[in-house]
Amino acid sequence: MANKEVIRILMENDLRVTPQRTAVLEVIMTLEFHPTVDDVIDYIRLNLPNVPYGTVYKILDTFAKKGIIHKIKTSDDAIRYDAVKEKHHHLYCEDSEKIEDYFDDDLDKLLENYFRKKKIPNFTIKEYKVQIMGEFTRDGKETK
């Protein structure tokens, strides 16, 4: 049975509540990392073993178009998914492909002020997100 939050989100976005949609959204909201479509399918197939790849791709695409989730493109052109609604950026390690959410009000204010002053011709900014690429370290040592 899908949790009430998932059902509420689907209904607020005028989407039919189906086992596949609820399963996809539950996975994205539950995982503590930014999953790829393969990650999502692996988790869904634990309970819905016959769900087709195409169905999951369509659901993820619909959720992204509705703003329920966000797509994150990595440097190797892989697409990952994020359900965090609060304004944030990402720290991305190219070696491990790990992505972590990065919340920074000062960075947000800096970007907002910069783009308020600096107009980009023939372009309207809807939102901005920074992906900071580097390597995660442990105790000052690189982790590879």
Secondary structure as GFF3:
##gff-version 3
##sequence-region A 1 144
A	DSSP	alpha_helix	4	12	.	.	.	ID=ss1
A	DSSP	alpha_helix	19	30	.	.	.	ID=ss2
A	DSSP	alpha_helix	37	44	.	.	.	ID=ss3
A	DSSP	alpha_helix	53	66	.	.	.	ID=ss4
A	DSSP	beta_strand	70	73	.	.	.	ID=ss5
A	DSSP	beta_strand	79	82	.	.	.	ID=ss6
A	DSSP	beta_strand	89	93	.	.	.	ID=ss7
A	DSSP	beta_strand	99	102	.	.	.	ID=ss8
A	DSSP	alpha_helix	105	117	.	.	.	ID=ss9
A	DSSP	beta_strand	131	134	.	.	.	ID=ss10
A	DSSP	beta_strand	137	138	.	.	.	ID=ss11
A	DSSP	beta_strand	141	142	.	.	.	ID=ss12
###
